Amino acid sequence: VFPKFSVKVLFVVCLFQMISVYFNMAGMRKPYKNPREVFLESDLVSKEPFSQFQIWFEEACKIESIMEANAMCLATATKEGVPSARMVLLKSYGKDGFKFYTNYESRKGRELIENPNASLCFYWEVLKRSVRIEGTVQKVGLEESEEYFQSRPRASQIGANVSNQSRVIASRSVLDEKQIELTARYADESVPVPKPDYWGGFLLVPHTVEFWQGQSNRLHDRIRFRRPATGNTDHAHEGDDGWIYERLSP
């Protein structure tokens, strides 16, 4: 009895020790920009955020090692304030805002519909730059969603019809079997694949856009554009198109 009991105790102790172990990344540190590469207010290409975003985005697109410069983290929350985040792809932007497309019945779709407050974050590691965007979303018009859907690769169109996004399924084969079925149904490429009613775009209309550039000494550069209604205007500069901009401490 005692040897078996000792083995059980030893197992429990070892298991507890394994659970108690944590990984320390304190030593993981990479150099960023140097003091001669600071991002100053005088470096802004415009006194509104969209032109500055365009310059940084185009620079990111030119770097071969950045596979998807339009990849961004989309953060949403339930009406109770429970957050969630995931990577999505930016599909267009302009002075009206930033557009992306998704399944309206997915977790992010449901959360955006019940709580339109959202945030986007781009991070281009090679450039040591990040852009964080906060605002509210609204659905893109049906005609525009339809037009974009029909521009997608046919396999992606079929995939949108296959997936009940964020729903629990029994196995991968559920998706594979439905994909085979729909691929056969729409084998004639002259017949368009229909856009599901639950699929479409969102436009995020920003009220805050922050540009961040990293420094090796951790005195990073942060310049934030915002609408005046979103905070006090101490040390703020008047921008264009109703924006103000200011420097934030890192």
JOCOR-V474497 format. One record per pair of residues at least 24 apart in sequence whose ideal C-beta (glycine too) atoms are under 10 Angstrom apart, sorted by the first residue. I is the first residue (numbers start at 1). GAP is how many residues later the second one is. D is the distance in Angstrom with one decimal. If there is no record, write none. Layout:
i | gap | d
I | GAP | D
I | GAP | D
This chain:
i | gap | d
29 | 187 | 9.1
29 | 189 | 9.5
30 | 95 | 9.0
30 | 98 | 9.0
30 | 184 | 9.2
30 | 186 | 8.6
31 | 97 | 9.0
31 | 183 | 9.2
31 | 184 | 9.5
31 | 185 | 4.6
31 | 186 | 9.8
32 | 95 | 9.9
32 | 96 | 4.5
32 | 97 | 9.8
32 | 181 | 8.1
32 | 182 | 3.6
32 | 183 | 5.5
32 | 184 | 4.7
32 | 185 | 8.5
32 | 186 | 8.2
32 | 188 | 7.6
33 | 94 | 9.1
33 | 95 | 5.5
33 | 96 | 9.2
33 | 180 | 6.3
33 | 181 | 6.0
33 | 182 | 5.3
33 | 183 | 6.7
33 | 184 | 9.5
33 | 187 | 8.7
33 | 188 | 8.3
34 | 181 | 7.6
34 | 182 | 6.3
34 | 183 | 8.8
35 | 180 | 7.2
35 | 181 | 8.4
35 | 182 | 7.3
35 | 184 | 8.6
37 | 91 | 8.8
37 | 176 | 7.9
37 | 177 | 9.7
37 | 178 | 8.0
37 | 179 | 9.7
37 | 184 | 9.2
38 | 175 | 7.7
38 | 177 | 7.2
38 | 181 | 8.8
38 | 182 | 9.6
38 | 183 | 5.7
39 | 89 | 10.0
39 | 90 | 8.4
39 | 172 | 7.0
39 | 173 | 8.5
39 | 174 | 4.1
39 | 175 | 9.6
39 | 176 | 9.0
39 | 181 | 8.9
39 | 182 | 3.9
39 | 183 | 8.6
39 | 184 | 6.7
39 | 208 | 9.7
40 | 181 | 7.5
40 | 183 | 8.4
40 | 207 | 8.8
41 | 180 | 9.7
41 | 182 | 6.5
41 | 196 | 6.9
41 | 204 | 7.2
41 | 205 | 8.9
41 | 206 | 6.8
43 | 168 | 9.7
43 | 170 | 9.3
43 | 178 | 9.0
43 | 180 | 8.8
44 | 167 | 8.4
44 | 179 | 7.1
44 | 181 | 9.2
44 | 193 | 9.6
44 | 195 | 8.8
44 | 201 | 7.3
46 | 179 | 9.8
46 | 193 | 8.3
46 | 194 | 6.7
46 | 195 | 9.3
46 | 197 | 9.6
47 | 178 | 8.5
47 | 190 | 7.7
47 | 191 | 7.7
47 | 192 | 3.9
47 | 193 | 4.3
47 | 194 | 8.3
47 | 196 | 7.0
47 | 197 | 9.1
47 | 198 | 6.7
48 | 47 | 7.8
48 | 161 | 9.0
48 | 177 | 6.9
48 | 191 | 5.6
48 | 192 | 4.5
48 | 193 | 4.8
48 | 194 | 8.5
48 | 195 | 5.0
48 | 197 | 8.6
49 | 46 | 9.4
49 | 82 | 8.5
49 | 84 | 8.2
49 | 157 | 7.2
49 | 159 | 8.9
49 | 160 | 3.8
49 | 161 | 8.8
49 | 162 | 7.7
49 | 174 | 9.3
49 | 175 | 9.0
49 | 176 | 4.0
49 | 177 | 8.9
49 | 190 | 8.3
49 | 191 | 9.7
49 | 192 | 9.2
49 | 194 | 6.5
49 | 196 | 7.9
50 | 43 | 7.2
50 | 44 | 6.9
50 | 45 | 5.2
50 | 46 | 9.3
50 | 47 | 9.1
50 | 48 | 9.4
50 | 156 | 8.9
50 | 159 | 8.1
50 | 175 | 9.2
50 | 190 | 9.9
50 | 191 | 8.6
50 | 193 | 9.4
51 | 44 | 9.1
51 | 189 | 9.0
52 | 79 | 8.6
52 | 157 | 8.1
52 | 159 | 6.2
52 | 171 | 8.3
52 | 173 | 7.9
52 | 193 | 9.3
53 | 40 | 7.0
53 | 45 | 8.7
53 | 69 | 8.6
53 | 78 | 6.0
53 | 80 | 8.3
53 | 153 | 9.6
53 | 156 | 6.9
53 | 158 | 7.9
53 | 172 | 9.5
54 | 39 | 7.9
54 | 40 | 9.4
56 | 66 | 8.3
56 | 68 | 7.6
56 | 71 | 7.6
56 | 73 | 6.0
56 | 74 | 9.5
56 | 75 | 6.5
56 | 155 | 7.1
56 | 157 | 9.1
57 | 33 | 8.5
57 | 36 | 7.9
57 | 65 | 7.8
57 | 67 | 8.7
57 | 72 | 10.0
57 | 74 | 8.1
59 | 65 | 8.1
59 | 67 | 9.9
59 | 68 | 6.6
59 | 70 | 8.3
60 | 62 | 7.9
60 | 63 | 9.8
60 | 64 | 4.4
60 | 65 | 10.0
60 | 66 | 8.0
60 | 67 | 6.2
60 | 69 | 7.6
60 | 71 | 9.6
61 | 63 | 9.6
63 | 61 | 7.6
63 | 63 | 5.4
63 | 64 | 7.1
64 | 62 | 9.5
65 | 59 | 9.9
65 | 60 | 8.9
65 | 61 | 5.7
66 | 58 | 5.8
66 | 59 | 8.0
66 | 60 | 5.9
66 | 61 | 8.0
69 | 53 | 7.9
69 | 55 | 6.6
69 | 58 | 9.7
70 | 28 | 9.9
70 | 30 | 9.1
70 | 52 | 8.2
71 | 51 | 7.5
71 | 52 | 8.7
71 | 53 | 9.5
72 | 26 | 8.2
72 | 28 | 7.8
72 | 47 | 9.7
72 | 48 | 4.8
72 | 49 | 6.2
72 | 50 | 4.9
72 | 51 | 8.5
72 | 59 | 8.5
72 | 60 | 9.8
72 | 61 | 8.3
72 | 132 | 9.9
73 | 46 | 8.2
73 | 47 | 7.0
73 | 48 | 4.4
73 | 49 | 8.0
73 | 50 | 7.7
73 | 57 | 10.0
73 | 59 | 9.3
74 | 24 | 9.9
74 | 26 | 7.0
74 | 28 | 8.6
74 | 34 | 6.3
74 | 37 | 10.0
74 | 38 | 8.7
74 | 44 | 6.5
74 | 45 | 7.6
74 | 46 | 5.9
74 | 47 | 8.3
74 | 59 | 10.0
74 | 63 | 9.5
74 | 128 | 9.0
74 | 130 | 8.5
75 | 33 | 9.3
75 | 36 | 9.8
75 | 42 | 9.5
75 | 43 | 6.4
75 | 44 | 4.4
75 | 45 | 7.7
75 | 46 | 7.2
75 | 57 | 9.6
75 | 59 | 9.1
76 | 31 | 7.9
76 | 32 | 5.2
76 | 33 | 9.0
76 | 34 | 9.0
76 | 35 | 4.1
76 | 36 | 5.6
76 | 37 | 9.9
76 | 38 | 9.5
76 | 39 | 7.1
76 | 40 | 9.3
76 | 41 | 8.1
76 | 42 | 5.3
76 | 43 | 8.3
76 | 61 | 8.7
77 | 34 | 6.3
77 | 35 | 9.4
77 | 37 | 9.3
77 | 38 | 5.5
77 | 40 | 6.8
77 | 41 | 8.0
77 | 42 | 9.3
78 | 29 | 9.3
78 | 32 | 8.5
78 | 33 | 5.6
78 | 36 | 6.7
78 | 37 | 6.2
79 | 32 | 8.3
79 | 34 | 10.0
79 | 35 | 4.9
79 | 36 | 4.9
79 | 38 | 9.9
80 | 34 | 9.6
80 | 35 | 8.7
81 | 34 | 8.2
81 | 36 | 9.6
82 | 29 | 8.6
82 | 33 | 9.7
83 | 28 | 9.0
83 | 36 | 9.4
84 | 24 | 7.1
84 | 27 | 6.8
85 | 34 | 8.5
85 | 36 | 8.5
87 | 34 | 9.8
88 | 32 | 8.5
88 | 114 | 9.5
90 | 30 | 7.6
90 | 32 | 7.9
90 | 43 | 9.9
90 | 114 | 9.5
91 | 49 | 9.5
91 | 57 | 6.7
91 | 60 | 9.7
91 | 61 | 10.0
91 | 110 | 7.3
92 | 48 | 9.6
92 | 52 | 9.5
92 | 56 | 8.5
92 | 109 | 8.9
92 | 111 | 9.2
93 | 27 | 9.9
93 | 40 | 9.5
93 | 110 | 9.5
93 | 111 | 9.2
93 | 113 | 9.8
94 | 109 | 9.6
95 | 146 | 7.3
96 | 107 | 6.6
96 | 108 | 9.8
96 | 109 | 6.9
96 | 110 | 9.8
97 | 36 | 8.8
97 | 38 | 6.9
97 | 39 | 9.3
97 | 40 | 8.5
97 | 41 | 8.6
97 | 105 | 9.3
97 | 106 | 4.8
97 | 107 | 5.2
97 | 108 | 4.3
97 | 109 | 6.1
98 | 24 | 9.9
98 | 35 | 6.4
98 | 37 | 8.2
98 | 39 | 9.4
98 | 104 | 9.0
98 | 105 | 7.2
98 | 106 | 4.8
98 | 107 | 8.5
98 | 108 | 7.2
98 | 111 | 9.6
99 | 38 | 9.8
99 | 41 | 6.2
99 | 45 | 8.4
99 | 46 | 9.8
99 | 49 | 8.5
99 | 102 | 5.5
99 | 103 | 7.0
99 | 104 | 5.2
99 | 105 | 7.7
100 | 37 | 9.2
100 | 40 | 9.1
100 | 101 | 6.7
100 | 102 | 6.0
100 | 103 | 8.6
100 | 104 | 7.7
101 | 39 | 7.7
101 | 43 | 9.8
101 | 44 | 6.9
101 | 47 | 6.1
101 | 48 | 7.7
101 | 51 | 8.7
101 | 59 | 9.0
101 | 98 | 7.3
101 | 99 | 6.6
101 | 100 | 4.5
101 | 101 | 7.6
102 | 58 | 9.5
102 | 63 | 7.7
102 | 96 | 9.6
102 | 97 | 7.5
102 | 98 | 7.8
102 | 99 | 7.8
102 | 100 | 6.9
103 | 57 | 7.2
103 | 60 | 7.0
103 | 61 | 8.0
103 | 62 | 4.0
103 | 63 | 7.6
103 | 64 | 9.9
103 | 93 | 7.7
103 | 95 | 5.8
103 | 96 | 5.6
103 | 97 | 8.7
104 | 35 | 7.8
104 | 41 | 9.8
104 | 61 | 9.3
104 | 92 | 9.0
104 | 93 | 8.4
104 | 94 | 4.9
104 | 95 | 6.7
104 | 96 | 6.1
104 | 97 | 9.6
104 | 98 | 8.7
105 | 59 | 7.1
105 | 60 | 6.7
105 | 61 | 7.5
105 | 62 | 8.2
105 | 91 | 9.0
105 | 92 | 9.5
105 | 93 | 4.6
105 | 94 | 8.7
106 | 57 | 8.8
106 | 58 | 8.8
106 | 59 | 3.8
106 | 60 | 4.5
106 | 61 | 8.8
106 | 92 | 8.6
106 | 93 | 9.5
107 | 58 | 7.9
107 | 59 | 4.5
107 | 60 | 9.8
108 | 57 | 8.7
108 | 58 | 8.1
108 | 94 | 8.9
109 | 30 | 9.7
109 | 56 | 7.8
109 | 57 | 8.4
109 | 89 | 7.8
109 | 90 | 9.0
109 | 91 | 8.8
109 | 93 | 8.1
110 | 56 | 8.2
111 | 26 | 10.0
112 | 24 | 9.4
112 | 25 | 5.1
112 | 26 | 9.3
112 | 27 | 8.7
112 | 90 | 6.0
112 | 92 | 9.1
113 | 24 | 8.8
113 | 26 | 8.1
113 | 89 | 9.3
116 | 86 | 8.9
116 | 88 | 9.0
116 | 89 | 9.3
117 | 87 | 9.9
117 | 90 | 9.9
118 | 84 | 8.1
118 | 86 | 5.9
118 | 88 | 9.9
119 | 85 | 8.5
119 | 87 | 9.5
119 | 89 | 8.8
120 | 84 | 6.2
120 | 86 | 8.3
120 | 89 | 9.4
121 | 89 | 9.4
121 | 91 | 9.6
122 | 90 | 9.8
123 | 89 | 8.8
125 | 89 | 9.4
127 | 86 | 8.0
127 | 87 | 9.0
128 | 84 | 8.9
128 | 85 | 6.2
128 | 86 | 3.9
128 | 87 | 8.2
128 | 88 | 9.1
128 | 92 | 8.8
128 | 93 | 10.0
129 | 82 | 7.5
129 | 83 | 6.7
129 | 84 | 5.2
129 | 85 | 7.4
129 | 92 | 9.5
130 | 80 | 8.2
130 | 81 | 7.9
130 | 82 | 4.3
130 | 83 | 8.0
130 | 84 | 8.0
130 | 90 | 9.3
130 | 92 | 9.4
131 | 78 | 6.8
131 | 79 | 7.0
131 | 80 | 5.7
131 | 81 | 7.3
132 | 74 | 9.9
132 | 76 | 7.9
132 | 77 | 7.4
132 | 78 | 4.5
132 | 79 | 8.4
132 | 80 | 7.0
132 | 90 | 9.4
132 | 92 | 8.7
133 | 71 | 6.7
133 | 72 | 9.9
133 | 73 | 4.9
133 | 74 | 9.2
133 | 75 | 7.2
133 | 76 | 5.1
133 | 77 | 7.8
133 | 92 | 9.7
134 | 70 | 8.7
134 | 72 | 6.5
134 | 73 | 6.4
134 | 74 | 4.2
134 | 75 | 7.8
134 | 76 | 8.3
134 | 90 | 9.9
134 | 92 | 8.6
134 | 96 | 8.5
135 | 68 | 9.3
135 | 69 | 5.0
135 | 70 | 5.0
135 | 71 | 3.8
135 | 72 | 5.1
135 | 73 | 7.1
135 | 74 | 8.6
135 | 92 | 9.5
136 | 67 | 9.5
136 | 68 | 7.3
136 | 69 | 5.8
136 | 70 | 8.7
136 | 71 | 7.5
137 | 64 | 9.7
137 | 65 | 4.6
137 | 66 | 6.5
137 | 67 | 5.0
137 | 68 | 7.4
138 | 63 | 9.8
138 | 64 | 7.1
138 | 65 | 5.5
138 | 66 | 8.5
138 | 67 | 6.9
139 | 61 | 6.3
139 | 62 | 7.1
139 | 63 | 6.2
139 | 64 | 7.7
140 | 60 | 6.0
140 | 61 | 3.2
140 | 62 | 6.4
140 | 63 | 5.6
141 | 59 | 8.7
141 | 60 | 8.3
141 | 62 | 9.3
142 | 53 | 8.9
142 | 55 | 9.4
142 | 58 | 7.1
142 | 59 | 9.6
144 | 56 | 8.5
144 | 57 | 6.6
144 | 59 | 9.3
145 | 50 | 6.8
145 | 54 | 7.2
145 | 55 | 3.7
145 | 56 | 4.9
145 | 57 | 9.7
146 | 46 | 9.9
146 | 48 | 9.4
146 | 49 | 5.4
146 | 53 | 9.7
146 | 54 | 8.4
147 | 48 | 9.6
147 | 54 | 10.0
148 | 47 | 9.0
148 | 51 | 10.0
148 | 52 | 8.7
148 | 53 | 6.5
149 | 43 | 9.4
149 | 44 | 8.3
149 | 45 | 8.8
149 | 46 | 4.1
149 | 47 | 8.7
149 | 50 | 6.7
149 | 51 | 8.0
149 | 52 | 9.1
150 | 42 | 6.4
150 | 43 | 8.2
150 | 44 | 9.7
150 | 45 | 7.4
152 | 41 | 8.9
152 | 43 | 9.4
154 | 29 | 8.8
154 | 32 | 7.5
154 | 35 | 6.8
154 | 38 | 9.3
154 | 39 | 6.3
155 | 24 | 8.6
155 | 28 | 8.1
155 | 38 | 9.6
156 | 37 | 9.3
157 | 25 | 9.3
157 | 29 | 8.2
157 | 35 | 8.2
157 | 36 | 3.9
157 | 37 | 8.4
157 | 38 | 7.7
157 | 39 | 9.5
157 | 42 | 9.5
158 | 24 | 5.0
158 | 25 | 5.9
158 | 27 | 9.0
158 | 28 | 6.6
158 | 35 | 5.9
159 | 34 | 9.8
160 | 33 | 8.3
160 | 34 | 9.8
160 | 35 | 7.5
160 | 36 | 5.9
160 | 38 | 9.0
160 | 39 | 5.2
161 | 24 | 9.5
161 | 25 | 8.9
161 | 32 | 6.8
161 | 33 | 7.4
161 | 34 | 8.6
161 | 35 | 5.6
161 | 37 | 9.9
161 | 38 | 8.4
162 | 34 | 9.8
163 | 33 | 9.4
163 | 36 | 9.6
164 | 32 | 9.6
164 | 34 | 8.6
165 | 33 | 8.6
165 | 34 | 9.1
206 | 37 | 9.7
207 | 36 | 9.6
208 | 35 | 9.8
209 | 34 | 8.4
209 | 36 | 9.1
210 | 35 | 9.8
210 | 38 | 7.3
211 | 34 | 9.2
212 | 36 | 8.9
212 | 38 | 8.4
214 | 36 | 9.0
215 | 35 | 7.8
217 | 33 | 9.7
218 | 32 | 6.7
219 | 30 | 8.9
219 | 31 | 5.7
220 | 28 | 9.3
220 | 29 | 9.4
220 | 30 | 4.0
221 | 26 | 7.8
221 | 27 | 9.1
221 | 29 | 7.6
222 | 24 | 9.3
222 | 25 | 6.6
222 | 26 | 4.0
222 | 27 | 7.5
222 | 28 | 5.9
223 | 24 | 5.8
223 | 25 | 7.5
224 | 24 | 5.5
